[in-house]
Structure formats: structure tokens, C-alpha cells
Amino acid sequence: IYTFNDLYTIGGDRLVRIYEWWNELQLPKSLRTYFISLAAILFQFNLLSGILLAVGLLLFSRIAFTLSIIGFYTAYLFYDLIGANISEVSYSYIGFNYILTAIAVGGFFIIPSKRSYLWVVLLIPMVAMVTISLSRILAVVSLPVYSLPFNLVVLLFLYALKFRLEPSVTLTEVLIQHNSPEKNLYAFHNDVVRFRDRGKVAIKLPFLATWTVSQAHDGEYTHKEEFRHAWDFVITDTEQKQYKGSGEQLTDYYCYDKMVLAPAGGTVEYVLDHIPDNPLGEVNLKENWGNTVIIRHDENLFTSLSHLKEGSIRVREGDPVREGDEIGRCGNSGRSPYPHLHFQIQETPWIGSVTLKFPISHYILHSREPFSLESYAYPRKDDLVSNIERNDLLYHAFHLIPGRRFHFAVKGSADREETAWEVNTDAYNNPYIRCESSGAMAYFINDGNLIYFTHYSGDKNTLLYYFFLAAFQVQQGFYQDLTISDRYPLNLIFSHPLLALQDFVAPFWKFLRSAFECRYEWIDNEMSPSEIRIGSTACNYLSGKLLRKIDFSMTISEKGIRTFRADSGKLHLEATCTD
């Protein structure tokens, strides 16, 4: 009566008839029950409310809409299987328990995946049994069950996941909530591909310039069994020789007496520095490791650098060290027939500890043409490797500290003729660039070697958006013809309706793909550069077929980013920095 009175007051007899027509709509029993269960989320008991909610849910999230159907029909079939009274779902407010459970477990608190959908199907019968049982128990004291089954089962399930010994990629809890199953999924895939090693300590190569791996993991000489995860490094010339002249003296070897550096920040745990260098060809089996420094970087994470030159070690036990600090010089002590550096990572602080398989964070591989950037990888035998040598022009251009501002004169975009950006941080200290004219924001991470853009929000027809695409990943050293590849999150580069179709099947299969490629094209003078040009491309693919390609070009000078261009079909954008 109250509902009809309100409807009549708002729209008269016509609105009342429309309301009755919708509620008397002839639908299959199961579908009608689904809409009424959906309406029960807002404590409405009519078909029209359920249909409106279903449409809203579909527009907001295709994954949540799909899960609502899976959750409800799993319960519907289970009721039929056990012979329970399915009419209870349609005349009480308990049907929404199955819908809410499916959305919560399938895509809101858990990253949508095959496993999360499977757990929805497994948990819904449990919710049904809890619902039926609690309905009988609470009926004794005339209390409704409402959403109690949903809360009990979902909270217990999420709590049980906390007891897993190791995290799972196939059934992963949402760490940063984007309030959308699709955004949770695409952000997770972005993080897994791009930042899966971000939480690890960044271990660098412990030397300057370019060295050669003479023995890698599972080496043919000494890196075997529990000591197999280690490297031996030497310096070689263009003829692959380790020494100059006849090589009869220690000083003939290129690596002898070269600086050995701390591979990461930490505290010196152990120092051994009294063992003389061996004459060439001889080894000291009694003091096998030779002069050694062991550094603690984290709990259960140590690095050990061995065969150092006697008297060259510059640190003492307990000293703090920073990444790149000199700790000693390469020598020929211990079991070392010729000068080389032995480097291993281990879980304990003792000399001769069992080795740990742990990657080198970022390094340049010189063995191939062109150069190759390796991230969180393991150098192999005969690889020619170096740390990233920072280029001052690139470092200054991408030194994005809070408060730094950029001003551009723009041609060919919807931006104003003049646009300004400012670097800032949010409440969680995440840095971002903000476009002052549109309010758009591009979030990024700068780890000292590479800058990654991670997220974009706002108008996608701005200079900042195209810069986000163009500089999606940039390393701060210049290596001619070096190419960096990456992938964009689908929701940041595709738009409806293609993205909406992808959303339905995203937990199982992706027919859309986006690709980023950055190329280091030109430098005017490698010794004293004043200008660098970097090119990049952004490509969209549908089932392997190229849909769109955007070409970018950036010119960098001593003043920073000077020009920026984007070209694709009808898009011709050019910006000049006026700072």
C-alpha cells in the first residue's frame, strides 16, 4: 500500500500501471527469482528493482554481473538437487546471499581467475546449507537470516587463505582495492608482469665497467650441488683474453686490482683479509675462499665476495655500506689459479655458506647486438655484463621530484595551446604527474635505474596521456639501438565496446593485447652528449591483428625534454617544452 501511494503521488495512475506491468512480466521462474534476489540487496521485493539493478551491475562490471548469475544459478541448482524448497529464495530476503558471495569471492576480494570462479561454485552450496540451517534456528526467536550466511562463509574463506604457506598467482587476494573486478584483474596482471620482483632487494653487479662471466650457475668447475648458484667474473679484451702480453704476472690480468663494490646497501657481517695472492696456476685449498667480505642486506639475505686482494679490503665488520661503495680489490687468493671475482648470494652469514638462487636486479647485456636490458635475471656463462651506466641527460630529464613543473606549447591536440604539468605525491607517497588544465594524473615509479609509469586517470585526449604511453618504461642509460619491451594494462589503452567484451572472458582468456616498445635511437656525442633522441611505439592487437599503432619521438637536451611528438592516422601531436 505504501509503495503504491508513493508511486501515485509521484506519477499518478500511469506510473502505478507501469510498475504493475513490470512486476507481472512473464519470465521463467528461475530468472524471475534471480531478479527478486538481486532486488533484495536493497531490501526491495519486486521485479522492476531487480531488473534495474541487473542493468546497473552489467554497466558497472561485466565480471560482477557474470558472477551474480553463476552464484545464483549454482544455488538454484543445488536447491533442486537436495530437494530443498526453492520458493524460500523468492519470497524471503535470502537469495542475495548467493549473489553477494559470488561477487565477493569471484572478483572483489579475490583477483578474478579460473580458480576464483571454481571456488564460487564450491562455496555456494556451503552458503546454501548455512542459510537453510540458520533460517530454521533463527526462526525459533523470530529473527531473519538476512546476510549472515554471506558474511560467515566469505570471512571464514578469506581468513583461511591467510594460512597458506606461499602466495598463489592463480588464487590471489586483492592487495590494492580498485573497487572494480576488472580494474583489480588488469592491475594485477600489470603488477605480475612488470613488478613481480619489486619487493626483492635490488642486488647489482659488484663492479664498474664491463666484465665477463667465466663461470655461472651450475658451472663446470666448482659451482656444483649446494654451491651451484654463484658467479665468477673476469675482464676480457676484444680477443676474449683475460690478460695482456704473456699473462705471466698477476698484474697482466685486466681484472686484477680492480675495484669491487657493494652490490646493495647493508651492513658488513664478516671480513677475512690476511691471505696472500697465489702465484699464477697455483691454488690454496686450505683457505679455499680467500679474502672475503660478507654483507647483510636483509633478514636471511647476504652477499659474499671472495678471492679479494690481500690488504685491499676497506671495510670492517659492523660497517654500514651503501650500494656502489668500494669494499676491496679483485685478487687471486684462496682456490683461485688466476685473478677473478667470486660472487654469491646466501641465506646465512658464514663463509662457505650454501648458495641461494637470487637474481641480479638490472644489468646491460653486451654480448648481443644490439644491447639488451636484463631485469631480475641470471647472467650466463660468457655473458658480457655491466650495471646501467647513468646518462646525465636522461637522468635530468626524468628526475621527477615533487614540485618540478613542465610547460609545453602544444599543437594538434585537444589540450590548450599551453599546458602545464606538476610532479606531486599522494597520501601514500606515490609520485605522479598532474596536468593542470585537465586534472589528469600519471603515476610512476623511479627505482634509480628505470622509470615505470604504473597508472593513469583522467582525460585520455591530453598531452600527458600520450606522454604516459610514450615513456611507459625508460632506463636512464643510453645504449645505441637498445630496445625495451613492455605491456600496457588493457583498461588504460582500450575503450568500449571492445574492452567490455573482453571483460566477460578476461579471467579465462584475453583476445586483446597491448604492446610498448622503446628504442634508443640517436646521441650526438657519447663522451659529452648534448642531445638524445628516443623513439617508442604503442600497439593494440585484436587476436593478433594490429588495430592501432602510435609512434612517439622524444628529444632530450641539457635542459631536459625539449620536444615530444605522437603520430597515428589522424593524430599528429607536437609539443615543445618552454621551460
Salt bridges, closest charged atoms under 4 A:
ASP13 OD2 - ARG17 NH2 2.42
GLU88 OE2 - ARG136 NH2 3.00
GLU173 OE2 - LYS162 NZ 3.16
GLU173 OE1 - ARG164 NH2 3.32
ASP197 OD1 - LYS200 NZ 3.02
ASP218 OD1 - ARG228 NE 3.88
GLU220 OE2 - LYS381 NZ 3.95
ASP232 OD1 - HIS223 NE2 3.42
ASP232 OD1 - HIS340 NE2 3.79
ASP232 OD1 - HIS342 ND1 3.06
ASP257 OD1 - LYS309 NZ 3.16
GLU269 OE1 - ARG296 NE 3.20
GLU287 OE2 - HIS274 NE2 3.40
GLU323 OE2 - LYS204 NZ 3.06
GLU326 OE1 - ARG314 NE 3.83
GLU326 OE2 - ARG329 NE 3.06
ASP382 OD1 - LYS381 NZ 3.32
GLU422 OE1 - ARG405 NH1 3.39
GLU436 OE2 - ARG405 NH1 2.41
ASP447 OD2 - HIS362 NE2 3.04
ASP486 OD2 - ARG194 NE 2.84
ASP503 OD2 - ARG62 NH2 2.68
GLU517 OE2 - ARG519 NH1 3.84
GLU521 OE2 - ARG519 NH2 3.45
GLU521 OE1 - ARG533 NE 3.31
ASP567 OD1 - HIS572 ND1 2.88
GLU574 OE2 - ARG565 NH2 3.56
ASP579 OD1 - HIS407 ND1 2.86
